[in-house]
Amino acid sequence: MLLGKKRKLGRKMEEITVGEKLSMTEKVEDKDILLYLGLTDDANPLYIQHDYASQTPFEKPIVPSIMLTGMITSAISKYLPGPGSHILSQEIEFPKPVYHYGTIEFLFEVVDVVRDEHTIVISVVGTNEKNETVIQGKLKVCPPHRLEEIHGRALDNF
């Protein structure tokens, strides 16, 4: 249990400004896809069966869109704004497929800071090795709230 221990939280609302950017690169490996499919029990042949996928317009297996969304939410939780943040809404499009072993270059940018609502809006664009846009969207995010010192009343919810 982490009661009374220091927590590493993401950036404070006052520290975030419009125009901030974060770039990160993710490579999709077989182990990642198999882990996702195992956790979700998703047996979509488009994701894992080469014989099926080869007969579709995609021509080969693709990465599930929700896995790509997971990469985005992970970046929000880890880096911008960081630990303690929460995505309130998201609008994400996948104009082109991402294939197994693909590499995606993500660019996140803070496009709005709404201090009175304690929210920020982050745009995201993901491009593949051919510099084609494979992901684009916007997320409304609640940065971490600063906590008060823990006292006896804080334990009422346990």
C-alpha positions as CSV (number, residue, x, y, z in Angstrom):
1,M,0.0,0.0,0.0
2,L,1.2,3.5,-0.8
3,L,-0.3,5.4,2.1
4,G,1.9,8.2,3.2
5,K,4.5,7.5,0.5
6,K,5.6,10.1,-2.0
7,R,3.9,9.8,-5.3
8,K,5.3,11.0,-8.6
9,L,2.5,13.0,-10.2
10,G,2.5,14.6,-13.6
11,R,2.6,18.3,-14.3
12,K,0.5,20.8,-12.5
13,M,-2.2,22.6,-14.4
14,E,-0.3,25.9,-14.0
15,E,2.8,24.4,-15.6
16,I,1.1,23.4,-18.8
17,T,0.9,25.9,-21.8
18,V,-0.5,25.8,-25.3
19,G,2.0,24.8,-27.9
20,E,3.9,22.2,-25.7
21,K,4.8,19.1,-27.7
22,L,5.8,15.5,-27.1
23,S,7.2,13.2,-29.7
24,M,7.5,9.5,-29.2
25,T,8.0,6.4,-31.3
26,E,6.4,3.0,-30.9
27,K,7.1,-0.2,-32.7
28,V,4.4,-2.9,-32.8
29,E,5.9,-6.4,-32.2
30,D,4.2,-9.8,-32.3
31,K,4.4,-10.1,-28.5
32,D,2.3,-6.9,-28.1
33,I,-0.4,-8.1,-30.4
34,L,-0.5,-11.6,-28.8
35,L,-0.7,-10.0,-25.3
36,Y,-3.6,-7.8,-26.4
37,L,-5.5,-10.6,-28.1
38,G,-5.0,-12.8,-25.1
39,L,-6.2,-10.2,-22.6
40,T,-9.3,-9.3,-24.7
41,D,-10.1,-12.7,-26.2
42,D,-10.3,-10.9,-29.5
43,A,-10.0,-13.5,-32.3
44,N,-10.6,-11.2,-35.2
45,P,-8.9,-13.0,-38.2
46,L,-8.0,-9.6,-39.6
47,Y,-5.5,-9.2,-36.7
48,I,-3.8,-12.6,-36.8
49,Q,-4.6,-14.7,-39.8
50,H,-2.4,-14.0,-42.8
51,D,-4.5,-16.2,-45.2
52,Y,-7.7,-14.3,-44.3
53,A,-6.1,-10.8,-44.3
54,S,-4.4,-11.5,-47.7
55,Q,-7.9,-11.7,-49.3
56,T,-9.0,-8.3,-47.9
57,P,-8.1,-4.8,-49.1
58,F,-5.6,-4.6,-46.2
59,E,-3.6,-7.5,-47.8
60,K,-2.0,-8.5,-44.5
61,P,-2.8,-8.5,-40.8
62,I,-3.4,-5.1,-39.1
63,V,-2.9,-3.8,-35.6
64,P,-6.2,-3.4,-33.7
65,S,-7.2,0.2,-33.4
66,I,-7.8,-0.1,-29.7
67,M,-4.1,-1.1,-29.3
68,L,-3.1,2.1,-31.0
69,T,-5.5,4.0,-28.7
70,G,-3.7,2.3,-25.8
71,M,-0.4,3.7,-26.9
72,I,-1.9,7.2,-26.9
73,T,-3.5,6.8,-23.4
74,S,-0.2,5.5,-22.1
75,A,1.6,8.6,-23.3
76,I,-0.9,10.8,-21.6
77,S,-0.5,8.8,-18.3
78,K,3.3,8.7,-18.5
79,Y,4.4,12.0,-20.0
80,L,1.8,14.7,-20.9
81,P,0.6,15.7,-18.5
82,G,1.7,12.5,-16.7
83,P,0.8,10.3,-13.7
84,G,-2.5,11.2,-12.1
85,S,-4.1,12.5,-15.3
86,H,-7.3,11.2,-16.7
87,I,-8.8,11.3,-20.2
88,L,-12.3,12.7,-20.2
89,S,-13.1,12.4,-23.9
90,Q,-11.3,11.4,-27.1
91,E,-12.0,11.7,-30.8
92,I,-9.6,9.5,-32.8
93,E,-9.5,8.5,-36.4
94,F,-7.5,5.8,-38.1
95,P,-7.2,6.9,-41.8
96,K,-4.7,4.2,-42.7
97,P,-4.0,0.8,-41.2
98,V,-0.9,0.0,-39.1
99,Y,0.6,-3.4,-39.9
100,H,2.5,-5.8,-37.7
101,Y,6.1,-4.7,-37.1
102,G,5.1,-1.1,-38.0
103,T,6.7,1.9,-36.4
104,I,4.5,4.9,-35.5
105,E,5.9,8.3,-34.7
106,F,3.4,10.1,-32.4
107,L,3.3,13.9,-32.1
108,F,1.2,15.2,-29.2
109,E,0.5,19.0,-28.8
110,V,-1.4,20.9,-26.2
111,V,-3.9,23.0,-28.2
112,D,-6.0,24.4,-25.4
113,V,-5.7,25.0,-21.6
114,V,-9.0,25.6,-19.7
115,R,-7.9,26.5,-16.2
116,D,-11.4,27.1,-14.8
117,E,-12.4,23.5,-15.9
118,H,-9.0,22.0,-14.9
119,T,-8.7,20.5,-18.4
120,I,-6.4,20.6,-21.4
121,V,-6.9,19.6,-25.0
122,I,-4.2,17.6,-26.7
123,S,-4.0,16.8,-30.4
124,V,-2.3,13.7,-31.6
125,V,-1.0,12.7,-35.0
126,G,0.6,9.3,-35.7
127,T,2.6,8.7,-38.9
128,N,4.1,5.4,-40.2
129,E,7.4,4.7,-41.9
130,K,6.2,6.1,-45.2
131,N,5.2,9.4,-43.4
132,E,1.5,8.6,-43.9
133,T,-0.9,9.7,-41.2
134,V,-2.3,6.6,-39.6
135,I,-3.8,8.2,-36.5
136,Q,-5.2,11.6,-35.7
137,G,-7.3,13.0,-33.0
138,K,-8.0,15.2,-30.0
139,L,-8.2,14.3,-26.3
140,K,-9.7,16.3,-23.4
141,V,-7.6,15.6,-20.4
142,C,-7.8,16.3,-16.7
143,P,-4.3,16.9,-15.4
144,P,-3.4,15.5,-11.9
145,H,-5.0,17.2,-9.0
146,R,-2.7,18.2,-6.1
147,L,-3.5,16.3,-3.0
148,E,-3.6,17.5,0.6
149,E,-1.7,15.8,3.3
150,I,-3.1,12.4,4.3
151,H,-4.9,12.4,7.6
152,G,-7.4,10.1,9.3
153,R,-10.3,11.3,7.2
154,A,-8.6,10.2,4.0
155,L,-8.9,6.6,5.1
156,D,-12.8,6.8,5.2
157,N,-13.0,5.4,1.6
158,F,-11.0,2.2,2.3
